[in-house]
Amino acid sequence: MNEKTLYRRNADVLAAQVDDELVMTSMQAGNYYGIGGIGLLVWGQLAEPRSVDELVDAVVADYDVERGQCASDLAGFVEELVSLNLIESV
């Protein structure tokens, strides 16, 4: 994964916020997913193409987290979202 690669939401994913959680369904796979916490911020950022570096900037600006740890955690989270086809590289 390159920190400069841009990612965005997969257009085939339907999402709605329910209380403090985002509930998503993949129309392709027919699966349901839920994310909360920082995942909500990341999903909001991915309305437009963003790099992992840009996502880290957004999280560090809003949360008290060390940049290196944030970058490591977000890289894994982005990889998981890609593997589930919830987001895609552009």
C-alpha positions in Angstrom: 0.0 0.0 0.0 1.3 3.4 -1.0 0.5 6.3 1.3 -0.2 8.5 -1.7 -2.7 6.1 -3.3 -6.2 7.6 -3.3 -9.2 5.8 -2.0 -12.9 6.5 -2.1 -16.1 4.8 -1.1 -17.4 2.0 -3.4 -20.5 3.4 -5.1 -22.2 0.0 -4.7 -22.2 0.3 -0.9 -25.2 1.8 0.9 -24.6 3.4 4.2 -26.7 5.0 7.0 -25.7 6.3 10.4 -27.7 4.7 13.2 -26.9 6.3 16.6 -23.1 6.2 16.9 -22.6 3.5 14.3 -22.5 3.5 10.5 -24.3 0.5 9.0 -23.3 -0.5 5.5 -24.4 -3.1 3.0 -22.5 -4.2 0.0 -24.9 -4.6 -2.9 -22.4 -6.9 -4.7 -21.8 -9.3 -1.9 -25.1 -8.9 0.0 -23.2 -8.5 3.3 -23.8 -6.0 6.2 -21.1 -4.2 8.1 -20.9 -1.7 10.9 -18.3 0.7 12.0 -18.1 3.3 14.8 -15.7 5.7 16.5 -12.9 6.9 14.2 -14.3 4.7 11.4 -17.1 7.2 11.1 -14.6 10.1 10.5 -12.7 8.0 8.0 -15.9 7.1 6.1 -16.9 10.7 6.0 -13.5 11.7 4.6 -13.8 9.0 1.9 -16.7 10.8 0.3 -14.0 12.3 -1.8 -10.8 10.5 -2.9 -8.2 10.6 -0.1 -4.8 9.2 0.6 -3.9 7.4 3.8 -1.8 10.4 4.6 -4.8 12.7 4.3 -6.9 10.3 6.5 -4.1 10.4 9.1 -4.1 14.2 9.0 -7.9 14.2 9.6 -7.7 11.8 12.5 -4.7 13.5 14.2 -6.5 16.8 13.9 -9.6 15.5 15.7 -8.2 12.9 18.2 -5.3 12.8 20.7 -3.3 10.1 18.9 0.4 9.7 18.0 0.8 10.1 14.3 2.9 7.0 13.7 0.5 4.7 15.6 -2.4 6.4 13.7 -0.8 5.8 10.4 -0.2 2.1 11.2 -3.7 1.6 12.4 -5.3 3.4 9.5 -3.2 1.5 6.9 -4.6 -1.7 8.3 -8.2 -0.4 8.4 -8.0 0.9 4.8 -6.6 -2.5 3.7 -9.5 -4.2 5.4 -12.1 -1.9 3.8 -10.5 -2.6 0.4 -10.5 -6.4 1.0 -14.2 -6.1 1.8 -14.8 -4.0 -1.3 -16.2 -1.2 0.8 -13.7 1.3 -0.7 -11.6 1.2 -3.8 -8.4 2.9 -5.1 -8.8 5.5 -7.8 
